[in-house]
Amino acid sequence: MGLISAGLGALNSTLADQWKEYFYCEAMDKDVLMTKGVKKTGTTNTFFGGSNNKGSDNIITNGSGIAVADGQAMIIVDDGQVVEFCAEPGRFVWDASSEPSIFTGKLWDSIKETFKQVGKRFAFGGETGHDQRIYYFNTKELLDNKFGTPNPVPFRIVDSKVGIDLDVSLRCAGVYSYRIADPLLFYSKVCGNVPREYSRDELDNQLKSEFISALQPALAKLSAMEMRPNEILLHNTTVEKAMNEVLSEKWGQLRGLEVVSVAFSTVTLPEEDQERIKQLQTAATLSNPNLGAGFMTASVGTAINTAAANENGAMAGLMGVGMTMNTAGNTISNLYAQGAAQQPAAPQAGAWVCPVCGATATGNFCSQCGAKKPVPQGPWTCPTCGTANTGNFCSQCGAKKPE
C-alpha cells in the first residue's frame, strides 16, 4: 500500500471510478500540534468526479484522495502501525495494491531512520485493514513560548586575558520557539492515537520546565567560550545551538522536537556581583605598571584641583597634597620604570639574522657560529619574461639569474 501523487498524471480511469473518500485537514491553529484527518463526504468531488456519503470512519478505501497542505506532515496508521508518511504538499491517492512510498519533503533527513524503527509497512493483497486513521502534524515554528528563571542560575565569568575567574548569579527571561522535527517519533512517543487532536497546552508546562533546567548547562558552554553576561543578548544563534545540544536527548531523541530560536529579553546580575566584577577588572587593569602609574598620576592631579578649591584655604590643602606627592612620587617613578623594562627592546641598527644558527648579529660575522653576513642580492631583470627579481631565480618563470 502507498501514496501516488495525483499530479503525476499516471492514474487511469479505473482509479477514478474507485474514488471513495477525500481526506483533508483544515488550517491548524497555532496551538494544535496534531489532529485527525477529516473525511469530506456528501459533496461532489471535483478532483476525480463522484461523491461519497457512506463508509466507516476508520477505513480508507482503495483509491481515496488525501490532501497535504504546506507546513503539515501526514501519517496513515493501519491497525496501530504507521504505514505511510508524507510531508510534501499536494494531493495524493491511496493505492492499497502498491508498494509503500514516502513523500517526505524537507523533513526527510530527520525521520527516515525513525520510519524504519516505528513504521511497519505491509500489504493486505489489495484489501484495507480493520482500523485505518490519518493524522496531520503542525510542522511550522511554534512561537511565543515565554520563559524566565524563578531562581538565579550560576554563571562562571572567565577572562584569561586579565586573569578573572568568578562565579556569579544570573537571572534571565525571554521567549523561545520550537517545532516538530520528527513527526513519527512525536506520534509514537507523545500523542499516539488521540480521538481528535493534541494541543500545546498538554505539553508546554513540561517543555518549559525542561527548557529552564537546560539553561544552566547551556550557559556553561557560553562561559567556556569566555562570554560575559552582557554579551549573551548578542549571541542568540550560539544559545540556540547550545540549547539544542543540551536538549537533544529529552527533546530530539525522546519526542522529535527541536529548538528553533531563543531570544533573551533581560540578563541581569545582582548589584553585589556587578560591583565585584568592576573591582576585579580595575585591579586587573592596574596590574599593568604603566596603567598603574598613569592612574596614580591622574589621582594626584585630581587631588591638586580639589585642594585648590578648599574653602578652608587652598594653601593648607596644597600642603597636604605636597606631602602626598613626596610619598607617591617614588612609587610612580618606579612603576614607569617597570613598564619601560617590560617593553620589548628595539632592534639594533644594522642587525641581521644568521641564516645558519638563527642568532641576531650586528657585525660581518655571526658571534655564535662564525658564519659570514650574507651579501644582499641586487635586483636583476629576467631575460626570459622581463620580471624584476632579487633572488637567484625568477619568481615568475623560474629562470636562473644570469651570471
C-alpha positions as semicolon CSV with decimal commas, in nm:
position;residue;x (nm);y (nm);z (nm)
1;M;0,000;0,000;0,000
2;G;0,121;0,351;-0,068
3;L;0,055;0,704;-0,187
4;I;0,054;0,804;-0,551
5;S;0,087;1,170;-0,637
6;A;-0,230;1,284;-0,812
7;G;-0,028;1,538;-1,010
8;L;0,184;1,280;-1,191
9;G;-0,085;1,206;-1,447
10;A;-0,031;0,830;-1,420
11;L;-0,376;0,748;-1,282
12;N;-0,620;0,582;-1,516
13;S;-0,996;0,575;-1,527
14;T;-1,006;0,269;-1,302
15;L;-0,875;0,465;-1,004
16;A;-1,112;0,746;-1,084
17;D;-1,404;0,506;-1,073
18;Q;-1,284;0,364;-0,741
19;W;-1,274;0,705;-0,568
20;K;-1,434;0,664;-0,227
21;E;-1,326;0,930;0,020
22;Y;-1,138;1,256;0,029
23;F;-0,934;1,331;0,343
24;Y;-0,801;1,674;0,429
25;C;-0,705;1,895;0,722
26;E;-0,830;2,245;0,784
27;A;-0,571;2,512;0,863
28;M;-0,440;2,409;1,204
29;D;-0,448;2,660;1,486
30;K;-0,108;2,766;1,626
31;D;-0,188;2,577;1,948
32;V;-0,266;2,243;1,775
33;L;0,024;2,001;1,733
34;M;-0,160;1,704;1,580
35;T;-0,514;1,646;1,457
36;K;-0,707;1,361;1,297
37;G;-0,782;1,389;0,926
38;V;-1,134;1,488;0,824
39;K;-1,327;1,283;0,569
40;K;-1,512;1,501;0,323
41;T;-1,838;1,333;0,224
42;G;-2,174;1,415;0,070
43;T;-2,042;1,657;-0,193
44;T;-1,926;1,615;-0,547
45;N;-1,553;1,558;-0,573
46;T;-1,417;1,788;-0,842
47;F;-1,081;1,612;-0,844
48;F;-1,193;1,283;-0,998
49;G;-1,570;1,322;-1,001
50;G;-1,834;1,139;-0,797
51;S;-1,937;1,179;-0,437
52;N;-1,950;0,971;-0,119
53;N;-2,163;0,990;0,190
54;K;-2,107;0,642;0,321
55;G;-1,823;0,440;0,464
56;S;-1,671;0,372;0,804
57;D;-1,489;0,646;0,990
58;N;-1,168;0,448;1,031
59;I;-1,145;0,287;0,689
60;I;-0,956;0,429;0,393
61;T;-1,097;0,279;0,077
62;N;-0,864;0,195;-0,207
63;G;-0,847;0,494;-0,443
64;S;-0,931;0,756;-0,181
65;G;-0,781;1,104;-0,211
66;I;-0,562;1,266;0,057
67;A;-0,454;1,631;0,065
68;V;-0,146;1,761;0,248
69;A;-0,101;2,136;0,294
70;D;0,222;2,333;0,330
71;G;0,351;2,333;0,690
72;Q;0,191;1,994;0,756
73;A;0,302;1,634;0,771
74;M;0,068;1,336;0,740
75;I;0,080;0,974;0,855
76;I;-0,150;0,680;0,790
77;V;-0,194;0,434;1,077
78;D;-0,318;0,084;0,994
79;D;-0,417;-0,130;1,293
80;G;-0,186;0,072;1,519
81;Q;0,112;0,062;1,282
82;V;0,243;0,360;1,086
83;V;0,238;0,250;0,723
84;E;0,277;0,580;0,535
85;F;0,430;0,922;0,589
86;C;0,415;1,236;0,378
87;A;0,550;1,588;0,434
88;E;0,524;1,710;0,075
89;P;0,237;1,948;-0,004
90;G;-0,007;1,820;-0,267
91;R;-0,288;1,578;-0,340
92;F;-0,232;1,204;-0,330
93;V;-0,426;0,884;-0,397
94;W;-0,430;0,587;-0,159
95;D;-0,349;0,272;-0,352
96;A;-0,364;-0,040;-0,134
97;S;-0,204;-0,256;-0,400
98;S;0,116;-0,053;-0,447
99;E;0,440;-0,064;-0,253
100;P;0,480;0,184;0,034
101;S;0,617;0,519;-0,075
102;I;0,742;0,819;0,119
103;F;0,692;1,176;0,002
104;T;0,897;1,337;0,269
105;G;0,974;1,690;0,156
106;K;1,201;1,887;0,389
107;L;1,170;1,650;0,684
108;W;1,334;1,350;0,520
109;D;1,669;1,377;0,696
110;S;1,510;1,379;1,041
111;I;1,253;1,099;1,000
112;K;1,392;0,838;0,760
113;E;1,554;0,632;1,034
114;T;1,253;0,671;1,263
115;F;1,024;0,534;0,994
116;K;1,233;0,218;0,979
117;Q;1,205;0,173;1,355
118;V;0,847;0,286;1,416
119;G;0,661;0,220;1,093
120;K;0,588;-0,134;0,982
121;R;0,499;-0,144;0,617
122;F;0,285;-0,429;0,498
123;A;0,017;-0,506;0,238
124;F;-0,318;-0,685;0,251
125;G;-0,335;-0,807;-0,106
126;G;-0,541;-0,509;-0,212
127;E;-0,775;-0,519;0,090
128;T;-0,789;-0,247;0,356
129;G;-0,717;-0,313;0,725
130;H;-0,975;-0,303;1,003
131;D;-0,873;0,031;1,154
132;Q;-0,709;0,297;0,941
133;R;-0,657;0,655;1,050
134;I;-0,499;0,966;0,906
135;Y;-0,323;1,217;1,133
136;Y;-0,185;1,558;1,042
137;F;0,102;1,732;1,225
138;N;0,176;2,100;1,253
139;T;0,539;2,130;1,136
140;K;0,554;2,511;1,148
141;E;0,760;2,704;1,400
142;L;0,566;2,728;1,729
143;L;0,630;3,079;1,857
144;D;0,599;3,291;2,171
145;N;0,693;3,043;2,443
146;K;0,792;3,267;2,731
147;F;1,049;3,160;2,989
148;G;1,214;3,307;3,298
149;T;1,441;3,179;3,572
150;P;1,248;3,172;3,903
151;N;1,579;3,128;4,086
152;P;1,923;3,265;3,995
153;V;2,129;3,045;3,763
154;P;2,502;3,006;3,840
155;F;2,729;3,152;3,572
156;R;3,106;3,145;3,564
157;I;3,280;3,454;3,427
158;V;3,622;3,373;3,281
159;D;3,862;3,620;3,123
160;S;4,200;3,459;3,071
161;K;4,349;3,783;2,937
162;V;4,325;3,963;3,272
163;G;4,306;3,657;3,498
164;I;3,939;3,681;3,610
165;D;3,761;3,362;3,718
166;L;3,444;3,440;3,911
167;D;3,109;3,268;3,983
168;V;2,804;3,495;3,975
169;S;2,424;3,455;3,993
170;L;2,237;3,518;3,671
171;R;1,869;3,587;3,611
172;C;1,730;3,584;3,258
173;A;1,399;3,590;3,073
174;G;1,286;3,577;2,714
175;V;1,099;3,369;2,456
176;Y;1,182;3,057;2,257
177;S;1,027;2,870;1,967
178;Y;1,034;2,504;1,872
179;R;0,898;2,275;1,603
180;I;0,815;1,911;1,541
181;A;1,123;1,789;1,357
182;D;1,032;1,418;1,361
183;P;0,652;1,364;1,341
184;L;0,682;0,985;1,357
185;L;0,874;0,996;1,683
186;F;0,637;1,257;1,821
187;Y;0,340;1,035;1,736
188;S;0,484;0,714;1,880
189;K;0,628;0,869;2,199
190;V;0,393;1,156;2,284
191;C;0,045;1,176;2,136
192;G;-0,046;0,835;1,989
193;N;-0,399;0,760;1,865
194;V;-0,581;1,064;2,001
195;P;-0,957;1,081;1,932
196;R;-0,945;1,423;1,770
197;E;-0,643;1,649;1,834
198;Y;-0,338;1,706;2,055
199;S;-0,273;2,067;2,163
200;R;0,026;2,255;2,302
201;D;-0,124;2,307;2,647
202;E;-0,088;1,934;2,716
203;L;0,289;1,957;2,673
204;D;0,404;2,317;2,723
205;N;0,443;2,309;3,102
206;Q;0,672;2,006;3,077
207;L;0,872;2,163;2,794
208;K;0,912;2,493;2,977
209;S;1,043;2,319;3,290
210;E;1,293;2,119;3,087
211;F;1,395;2,430;2,892
212;I;1,477;2,623;3,210
213;S;1,664;2,322;3,352
214;A;1,872;2,310;3,035
215;L;1,967;2,676;3,063
216;Q;2,238;2,613;3,321
217;P;2,444;2,360;3,116
218;A;2,385;2,570;2,803
219;L;2,513;2,881;2,980
220;A;2,813;2,678;3,097
221;K;2,902;2,626;2,729
222;L;2,889;3,002;2,679
223;S;3,105;3,052;2,986
224;A;3,366;2,814;2,842
225;M;3,378;3,048;2,541
226;E;3,466;3,331;2,787
227;M;3,141;3,510;2,704
228;R;3,032;3,776;2,952
229;P;2,669;3,813;3,069
230;N;2,611;4,132;2,870
231;E;2,724;3,951;2,553
232;I;2,462;3,674;2,580
233;L;2,194;3,900;2,431
234;L;2,408;3,939;2,118
235;H;2,468;3,568;2,057
236;N;2,121;3,416;2,014
237;T;2,242;3,171;1,750
238;T;2,510;3,039;1,986
239;V;2,249;2,998;2,261
240;E;2,013;2,810;2,024
241;K;2,290;2,568;1,929
242;A;2,387;2,514;2,293
243;M;2,023;2,456;2,395
244;N;1,970;2,200;2,118
245;E;2,285;2,017;2,225
246;V;2,167;2,001;2,586
247;L;1,806;1,912;2,495
248;S;1,893;1,668;2,217
249;E;1,822;1,365;2,435
250;K;1,498;1,479;2,601
251;W;1,351;1,670;2,310
252;G;1,519;1,536;1,999
253;Q;1,563;1,165;2,073
254;L;1,263;1,127;2,303
255;R;0,995;1,344;2,141
256;G;1,116;1,450;1,796
257;L;1,126;1,823;1,885
258;E;1,396;2,084;1,833
259;V;1,459;2,442;1,946
260;V;1,432;2,688;1,655
261;S;1,516;3,019;1,820
262;V;1,592;3,173;2,159
263;A;1,566;3,545;2,233
264;F;1,668;3,684;2,572
265;S;1,483;3,997;2,679
266;T;1,680;4,050;3,001
267;V;2,000;3,915;3,152
268;T;2,071;4,066;3,494
269;L;2,321;4,028;3,777
270;P;2,279;4,128;4,144
271;E;2,438;4,463;4,231
272;E;2,696;4,298;4,456
273;D;2,813;4,073;4,171
274;Q;2,836;4,370;3,935
275;E;3,049;4,556;4,189
276;R;3,280;4,257;4,236
277;I;3,335;4,235;3,861
278;K;3,419;4,606;3,837
279;Q;3,669;4,578;4,124
280;L;3,840;4,278;3,964
281;Q;3,853;4,448;3,624
282;T;4,005;4,761;3,780
283;A;4,262;4,556;3,971
284;A;4,350;4,358;3,659
285;T;4,389;4,678;3,456
286;L;4,613;4,843;3,715
287;S;4,840;4,538;3,727
288;N;5,000;4,690;3,418
289;P;5,278;4,916;3,560
290;N;5,227;5,193;3,305
291;L;4,850;5,198;3,360
292;G;4,901;5,193;3,736
293;A;5,141;5,486;3,720
294;G;4,904;5,676;3,496
295;F;4,616;5,613;3,736
296;M;4,820;5,744;4,031
297;T;4,929;6,049;3,833
298;A;4,567;6,125;3,742
299;S;4,467;6,080;4,107
300;V;4,733;6,330;4,222
301;G;4,610;6,579;3,961
302;T;4,254;6,541;4,088
303;A;4,375;6,592;4,444
304;I;4,550;6,919;4,347
305;N;4,231;7,053;4,187
306;T;4,030;6,958;4,493
307;A;4,282;7,121;4,728
308;A;4,281;7,441;4,527
309;A;3,905;7,467;4,578
310;N;3,930;7,403;4,955
311;E;3,706;7,650;5,139
312;N;3,935;7,644;5,443
313;G;4,227;7,768;5,242
314;A;4,396;7,643;4,931
315;M;4,742;7,661;5,085
316;A;4,652;7,423;5,364
317;G;4,509;7,176;5,113
318;L;4,808;7,205;4,881
319;M;5,047;7,141;5,169
320;G;4,872;6,810;5,228
321;V;4,894;6,730;4,857
322;G;5,266;6,810;4,861
323;M;5,322;6,560;5,138
324;T;5,126;6,302;4,941
325;M;5,325;6,371;4,624
326;N;5,651;6,321;4,810
327;T;5,531;5,974;4,907
328;A;5,369;5,883;4,578
329;G;5,635;6,031;4,353
330;N;5,885;5,750;4,405
331;T;5,610;5,492;4,356
332;I;5,501;5,649;4,026
333;S;5,860;5,666;3,902
334;N;5,917;5,301;3,994
335;L;5,600;5,195;3,811
336;Y;5,702;5,378;3,495
337;A;6,047;5,219;3,519
338;Q;5,891;4,873;3,548
339;G;5,670;4,943;3,246
340;A;5,969;5,056;3,041
341;A;6,161;4,743;3,140
342;Q;5,875;4,525;3,014
343;Q;5,873;4,689;2,673
344;P;6,041;4,481;2,401
345;A;6,389;4,605;2,314
346;A;6,419;4,798;1,989
347;P;6,626;4,620;1,723
348;Q;6,985;4,745;1,692
349;A;7,086;4,932;1,380
350;G;7,246;4,705;1,121
351;A;7,132;4,385;1,296
352;W;7,084;4,075;1,082
353;V;6,972;3,718;1,145
354;C;7,223;3,442;1,082
355;P;7,088;3,201;0,818
356;V;7,288;2,916;0,978
357;C;7,202;2,926;1,351
358;G;6,929;3,194;1,367
359;A;7,118;3,420;1,612
360;T;7,097;3,800;1,582
361;A;7,429;3,964;1,490
362;T;7,546;4,317;1,417
363;G;7,894;4,274;1,262
364;N;8,010;4,100;0,948
365;F;8,026;3,758;1,117
366;C;7,784;3,572;1,348
367;S;7,905;3,578;1,709
368;Q;7,755;3,231;1,771
369;C;7,869;3,019;1,475
370;G;8,106;3,248;1,282
371;A;7,902;3,244;0,962
372;K;7,964;3,539;0,729
373;K;7,696;3,802;0,688
374;P;7,506;3,728;0,368
375;V;7,556;3,974;0,088
376;P;7,224;4,122;-0,025
377;Q;7,134;4,035;-0,380
378;G;7,094;4,325;-0,621
379;P;6,788;4,349;-0,843
380;W;6,802;4,197;-1,190
381;T;6,563;4,160;-1,480
382;C;6,474;3,816;-1,611
383;P;6,585;3,789;-1,976
384;T;6,303;3,541;-2,042
385;C;5,991;3,716;-1,909
386;G;6,117;4,060;-1,808
387;T;6,020;4,028;-1,438
388;A;6,227;4,222;-1,180
389;N;6,383;3,990;-0,920
390;T;6,625;3,994;-0,627
391;G;6,696;3,622;-0,573
392;N;6,885;3,368;-0,779
393;F;6,579;3,254;-0,976
394;C;6,297;3,438;-1,146
395;S;5,983;3,443;-0,928
396;Q;5,761;3,441;-1,238
397;C;5,907;3,182;-1,475
398;G;6,178;3,017;-1,264
399;A;6,468;3,107;-1,495
400;K;6,810;3,120;-1,330
401;K;6,979;3,454;-1,270
402;P;7,235;3,524;-1,543
403;E;7,597;3,510;-1,439
